[in-house]
Amino acid sequence: MAQSGQKKLRVLMVLEAGDLYPSGIIRGLIYREYLERDGHFVKFVSRLNVPFVRLMNAPPRWLRLLQRFGVTSRLIEYIGRKLTHNTENTALAMARGFDAVYMSKVTSFGFVERMRRATAARIVLDFGDAIWLPRYRIERFDQLIRSVDAVTTDNVTTAEYAKQFNPNCTVIPDCPQVEVFDRARVRIAKRSNGDRIVIGWVGTRSTTYNLYVAWEGLERIFARHANLELRLVGAAPGDLPPFERIRYTCTPSYDQAQMVEEVLRMDIGLFPLQDVEACRVRGVLKATVYMSGEAVAVCSPVGQCRDLIRDGINGMLAATPDEWEAKIERLIADPSLRRRITAEALSTVRSEFSVEKSYRRLRSVLDPSSPRVPADA
């Protein structure tokens, strides 16, 4: 709830690519109405040129042909750098009039350095994933974290790493926006009629490799049941394991509204993870999205999932191919178990992952003079 007497802030939120990436919504745009409700002024700007990034993510046929022959590669790189420079300059110029600059998933050390020189505003850097690993190619991660006034991240593991370089680090969990699911729930018919069961996965093309964790178990399950469909949201056919008996459909891209509708039509949601550092620092957003949509979350016991999921109570944990097979088989055979688990899961996200709770934590980071919000509040 809004609190009277709080200082009214002018907040500039710099998103890496606007709402093109899910993080732009979950870690930025989601807070607009809450900041405005409390009388704060908030402005959003993108560091990258969104139309250009969208074009590169889904290039038209004529551009793919040119790229194949190497005709435009250098020109495209030049245009990309130029457009990024222009959007960065826009953000830098705007920042002078704000009290706080919140940068979500911005990992350009050069840009953060320029922002530091451009404004006297409090600078908050939000990041996720194990971006310190060489695979992410982040320039000078330690200096990047040290250069800002405060850091936010989505889980305890990444926070512990960041605190080596900046002790002012706050965990703000990703919100599955159960409030949005609630609005859609009343108009979207829930689930199968008992004859068809949808097993789903939501993610991005860069994370489809985790499907290999559950692949063997899924093959055996689909060989036994003709009424199953695997629905892959955020994947393209070329990204997938070479399925043999698994009947699947997939869509490479989606927006928030599509994601909500897709999950509400799932009976079981898959969250497989490899047990490597890049996966151990992942948050639990995928699991809480399934829980918000009343799909039973079946997760690898990796990272935060071990803490969130109470096996058989608000979700399922599966560590081996045999466990993936057994847990999913049990859920297929027992609709009443699915209902009990999804009811408890929905209660979990309502109590622990509301936007209001995360907003209060963010508000205390943006203005250090405001009362500190305890981690369990």
C-alpha positions in Angstrom: 0.0 0.0 0.0 1.1 3.6 -0.6 2.7 5.3 2.3 2.1 9.0 3.1 5.1 11.2 3.9 7.5 9.5 1.6 9.9 11.5 -0.5 8.6 11.7 -4.1 11.2 10.4 -6.5 12.1 11.0 -10.1 13.2 7.6 -11.3 14.7 6.8 -14.7 14.5 3.1 -15.5 17.0 2.0 -18.2 16.0 -1.4 -19.7 18.4 -3.3 -21.9 15.8 -3.7 -24.7 12.5 -2.3 -23.5 9.8 -5.0 -23.2 11.5 -7.1 -25.9 13.0 -9.4 -23.3 10.9 -10.8 -20.4 13.3 -9.2 -17.9 12.3 -5.8 -19.2 8.8 -6.5 -17.9 9.5 -8.5 -14.8 12.4 -6.4 -13.6 11.2 -2.9 -14.8 7.9 -2.2 -16.4 6.0 -4.2 -13.8 6.7 -1.4 -11.2 5.3 1.5 -13.2 1.8 1.6 -11.7 3.2 1.1 -8.2 5.6 4.0 -8.5 3.0 6.2 -10.1 0.4 5.2 -7.4 2.8 6.5 -4.7 3.3 9.8 -6.5 6.7 9.1 -8.0 7.6 10.2 -11.5 9.0 7.3 -13.6 10.4 7.3 -17.1 11.5 4.2 -19.1 14.2 4.2 -21.8 16.0 1.4 -23.6 19.8 1.1 -23.9 19.6 -0.8 -27.2 17.6 0.1 -30.2 14.5 -2.1 -29.9 13.4 -2.2 -33.6 17.0 -3.1 -34.6 17.2 -5.9 -32.0 13.8 -7.2 -33.0 15.0 -7.3 -36.7 18.1 -9.2 -35.7 16.2 -11.7 -33.6 13.9 -12.5 -36.5 15.6 -11.4 -39.7 13.4 -11.4 -42.8 14.3 -13.7 -45.7 16.1 -11.0 -47.7 18.3 -10.2 -44.8 19.1 -13.8 -44.1 20.2 -14.3 -47.7 22.5 -11.3 -47.5 23.9 -12.5 -44.2 24.5 -16.0 -45.6 26.8 -14.6 -48.2 28.5 -12.2 -45.8 27.4 -9.1 -47.8 26.0 -7.1 -44.9 27.7 -8.4 -41.8 30.1 -5.4 -41.3 27.4 -2.9 -42.3 25.0 -4.5 -39.8 27.6 -4.3 -37.0 28.2 -0.7 -37.8 24.5 0.2 -37.8 24.0 -1.7 -34.5 26.8 0.2 -32.8 25.6 3.5 -34.1 22.0 3.0 -33.1 23.1 1.8 -29.6 25.3 4.8 -29.2 22.4 7.1 -30.0 20.0 5.4 -27.6 22.7 5.4 -24.9 23.2 9.2 -25.4 19.5 9.7 -25.0 19.4 7.9 -21.7 22.5 9.8 -20.5 21.0 13.2 -21.4 17.7 12.3 -19.6 19.5 11.1 -16.4 20.6 14.5 -15.3 17.1 15.4 -14.1 16.4 12.3 -12.0 17.0 11.3 -8.4 17.6 7.6 -9.1 18.7 5.7 -12.2 17.7 2.0 -12.1 19.4 -0.1 -14.8 17.9 -3.6 -15.4 20.1 -6.2 -17.0 22.4 -3.5 -18.4 25.9 -5.1 -18.5 27.9 -2.6 -20.6 30.7 -1.3 -18.3 31.3 1.6 -20.6 27.7 2.7 -20.5 27.6 2.5 -16.7 30.8 4.5 -16.5 29.4 7.2 -18.7 26.2 7.2 -16.7 28.2 7.7 -13.5 29.8 10.8 -15.0 26.5 12.1 -16.5 24.4 12.4 -13.4 24.5 12.9 -9.6 21.5 10.5 -9.3 21.7 7.4 -7.2 22.6 4.5 -9.6 21.1 1.1 -9.0 22.2 -1.9 -11.2 20.0 -4.9 -11.4 21.4 -8.1 -12.8 20.7 -11.8 -12.9 22.3 -15.1 -14.0 26.0 -16.0 -13.6 27.1 -13.1 -15.8 30.6 -13.3 -14.3 31.3 -16.6 -16.2 33.4 -16.3 -19.4 30.5 -17.5 -21.6 28.6 -14.2 -20.9 31.6 -12.1 -22.1 30.8 -9.3 -19.6 33.6 -6.8 -19.4 35.1 -6.3 -16.0 32.2 -7.6 -13.9 33.9 -6.7 -10.6 34.4 -3.1 -11.6 30.9 -2.9 -13.0 29.4 -3.9 -9.6 31.7 -1.6 -7.7 30.9 1.4 -9.8 27.3 1.7 -8.7 25.6 2.8 -5.5 23.5 -0.3 -5.1 22.9 -3.6 -6.7 19.7 -5.7 -6.9 19.4 -9.3 -8.0 16.8 -12.0 -8.0 18.2 -14.6 -5.6 20.5 -15.2 -2.7 23.2 -17.0 -4.7 23.9 -14.2 -7.1 23.7 -11.7 -4.2 26.4 -13.5 -2.3 28.7 -13.3 -5.3 27.9 -9.6 -5.9 28.6 -8.7 -2.3 32.2 -9.6 -2.8 32.4 -6.3 -4.8 29.5 -4.3 -3.5 28.0 -5.0 -0.1 25.0 -2.9 -0.8 23.1 -5.7 -2.6 19.4 -6.5 -2.1 17.5 -9.6 -3.3 14.3 -8.7 -5.1 12.6 -11.9 -6.3 11.2 -12.0 -9.8 7.4 -11.7 -9.6 5.3 -14.2 -11.8 2.5 -11.5 -11.7 -0.1 -13.8 -10.3 -2.4 -10.8 -10.4 -2.3 -10.9 -14.2 -3.0 -14.7 -14.1 -6.0 -14.0 -11.9 -7.5 -11.6 -14.4 -7.0 -14.1 -17.3 -8.1 -17.1 -15.2 -11.8 -16.1 -15.3 -12.0 -16.2 -19.2 -9.7 -19.1 -20.1 -11.1 -22.6 -19.7 -8.8 -24.6 -17.5 -7.2 -27.7 -18.7 -8.1 -31.0 -20.2 -11.3 -32.8 -20.0 -9.5 -35.9 -18.8 -8.6 -37.1 -22.3 -5.8 -34.7 -23.2 -3.0 -33.6 -20.9 -0.7 -30.7 -21.8 2.9 -30.9 -20.5 4.5 -27.5 -21.0 7.8 -25.6 -20.9 8.3 -21.9 -21.1 11.7 -20.3 -21.7 13.9 -18.9 -24.4 15.8 -20.5 -27.2 19.1 -20.0 -25.2 17.9 -22.3 -22.4 16.3 -25.2 -24.4 19.5 -27.2 -23.7 18.0 -27.9 -20.3 15.3 -30.1 -21.9 17.9 -32.8 -22.3 17.7 -33.3 -18.5 14.1 -34.6 -18.8 14.3 -36.0 -22.4 14.7 -39.8 -21.6 11.9 -39.9 -19.1 9.6 -38.0 -21.4 10.3 -40.4 -24.3 9.2 -43.4 -22.2 6.1 -41.6 -20.9 5.0 -40.5 -24.4 5.5 -44.1 -25.6 2.9 -45.3 -23.1 0.3 -42.5 -23.4 -1.4 -41.3 -26.6 -3.2 -38.4 -24.9 -0.2 -36.2 -24.2 1.1 -33.1 -25.8 4.4 -31.3 -25.1 3.9 -27.6 -25.6 7.1 -25.6 -25.9 6.8 -21.8 -25.5 9.9 -19.9 -26.5 11.6 -22.7 -28.5 12.1 -23.4 -32.2 12.3 -27.0 -33.7 16.0 -26.6 -34.4 16.8 -26.0 -30.8 15.3 -29.2 -29.4 16.6 -32.7 -28.6 16.0 -35.1 -31.5 12.6 -36.3 -30.1 11.5 -39.8 -31.2 8.1 -40.5 -29.7 7.4 -37.1 -28.1 4.5 -35.3 -29.8 5.2 -31.6 -29.5 4.3 -28.1 -30.7 6.4 -25.0 -30.2 6.4 -21.3 -30.8 9.7 -19.4 -30.9 8.5 -16.1 -29.5 5.7 -14.8 -27.3 4.6 -11.8 -25.3 3.3 -11.7 -21.8 -0.4 -12.1 -22.7 0.4 -15.2 -24.8 2.6 -16.7 -22.0 -0.2 -16.3 -19.5 -2.7 -18.0 -21.8 -0.3 -20.8 -22.6 0.5 -21.6 -19.0 -3.2 -21.5 -18.0 -3.8 -24.3 -20.5 -1.0 -26.5 -19.2 -1.5 -29.3 -16.7 2.2 -29.9 -15.9 5.1 -27.4 -16.3 8.7 -28.5 -16.7 11.6 -26.8 -15.1 14.6 -29.0 -15.8 18.1 -27.6 -15.0 21.6 -28.9 -15.6 23.6 -29.0 -12.3 26.2 -26.4 -13.4 27.0 -23.0 -12.0 25.0 -21.1 -14.7 21.9 -23.0 -13.7 22.5 -23.1 -10.0 22.2 -19.3 -9.9 19.0 -19.2 -11.8 16.0 -17.8 -10.0 12.7 -19.6 -9.7 10.5 -17.4 -12.0 9.8 -20.3 -14.3 8.5 -22.4 -11.4 6.4 -19.6 -10.0 4.9 -18.8 -13.4 3.7 -22.4 -13.6 2.4 -22.2 -10.0 0.5 -19.0 -10.8 -1.1 -20.7 -13.8 -2.1 -23.8 -11.8 0.2 -26.1 -13.7 2.1 -28.5 -11.5 5.8 -27.4 -11.5 8.2 -30.4 -11.9 11.7 -29.0 -11.2 15.2 -30.2 -11.0 16.5 -29.9 -7.3 19.0 -27.3 -8.4 19.6 -23.8 -6.9 16.6 -22.1 -5.4 14.2 -24.8 -6.6 15.3 -26.9 -3.7 14.1 -24.3 -1.3 10.9 -23.3 -3.1 9.5 -26.7 -4.0 8.2 -29.0 -1.2 8.1 -32.3 -3.1 4.6 -33.5 -3.5 3.1 -30.5 -1.7 3.4 -27.4 -3.9 5.3 -29.1 -6.8 7.6 -32.0 -7.7 11.3 -32.4 -7.6 13.1 -34.8 -10.1 16.8 -35.4 -10.2 17.3 -38.3 -12.5 15.7 -39.5 -15.8 13.9 -42.2 -13.8 12.5 -39.6 -11.3 11.4 -37.4 -14.1 9.5 -40.3 -15.5 8.0 -41.5 -12.2 6.9 -38.0 -11.0 5.2 -37.1 -14.3 3.6 -40.5 -14.6 2.1 -40.1 -11.1 0.7 -36.7 -12.0 -0.8 -38.0 -15.3 -2.5 -40.8 -13.4 -3.9 -38.8 -10.5 -5.9 -35.6 -11.4 -6.8 -35.1 -7.7 -3.1 -35.0 -6.8 -2.6 -32.3 -9.5 -5.4 -30.3 -8.0 -4.1 -30.5 -4.5 -0.6 -29.5 -5.6 -1.7 -26.6 -7.7 -3.9 -25.2 -4.9 -1.0 -25.2 -2.5 1.3 -23.7 -5.2 -1.1 -20.9 -5.9 -1.2 -20.1 -2.2 2.6 -20.1 -2.1 3.0 -17.5 -4.9 0.2 -15.3 -3.5 2.0 -15.1 -0.1 5.6 -14.9 -1.2 5.9 -13.5 -4.7 3.5 -10.5 -5.0 4.5 -7.5 -7.0 3.7 -5.3 -4.0 6.2 -7.1 -1.8 9.0 -6.8 -4.4 8.1 -3.1 -5.1 8.5 -2.2 -1.4 12.0 -3.7 -1.5 12.9 -1.8 -4.7 11.5 1.4 -3.2 13.8 1.2 -0.2 16.8 0.7 -2.6 16.0 3.6 -4.8 15.8 6.0 -1.8 18.1 4.9 1.0 16.5 7.4 3.3 13.3 5.4 3.3 12.7 2.7 5.9 14.6 -0.5 5.1 12.3 -3.4 4.1 13.4 -6.7 5.8 14.1 -9.6 3.4 11.1 -11.6 4.7 8.6 -8.7 4.6 
